[in-house]
Amino acid sequence: MKELFPKQHVMGFGFSLLLTLVALSVVAFDMSYTMAFAILLVTALAQATVQLVLFMHIGESEDKKTLYTTILYSVFVGVVTILGTLFAMIWGY
């Protein structure tokens, strides 16, 4: 029965909730911009790591080159989308 209980998934879910509460506390406590940005950046990176490792099982694949290439491509598409949106909507081009 011990093998059937998803211990790592429950721990990951709890850690995700904790990171979300930390991020929400930044808004609730009205911190300075620099402190809030630093805390949100750290929690976002930790949240992404928890999601990739515990829920998407990034370390369990045998073909690591394709896996990391896909992640880098996804980050590239996200950055291009964000910069393109800023370029069009804020900078007026």
Contacts in CASP RR format, 6 or more apart in sequence:
PFRMAT RR
TARGET T0000
AUTHOR 0000-0000-0000
METHOD contacts of the structure
MODEL  1
MKELFPKQHVMGFGFSLLLTLVALSVVAFDMSYTMAFAILLVTALAQATV
QLVLFMHIGESEDKKTLYTTILYSVFVGVVTILGTLFAMIWGY
8 54 0 8 1.000
9 54 0 8 1.000
9 55 0 8 1.000
11 54 0 8 1.000
12 50 0 8 1.000
12 54 0 8 1.000
12 55 0 8 1.000
15 50 0 8 1.000
15 54 0 8 1.000
16 47 0 8 1.000
16 50 0 8 1.000
16 51 0 8 1.000
19 43 0 8 1.000
19 46 0 8 1.000
19 47 0 8 1.000
19 50 0 8 1.000
20 47 0 8 1.000
22 39 0 8 1.000
22 43 0 8 1.000
23 39 0 8 1.000
23 40 0 8 1.000
23 43 0 8 1.000
23 44 0 8 1.000
26 36 0 8 1.000
26 39 0 8 1.000
26 40 0 8 1.000
31 39 0 8 1.000
52 58 0 8 1.000
52 71 0 8 1.000
53 59 0 8 1.000
58 67 0 8 1.000
58 71 0 8 1.000
61 67 0 8 1.000
87 93 0 8 1.000
END
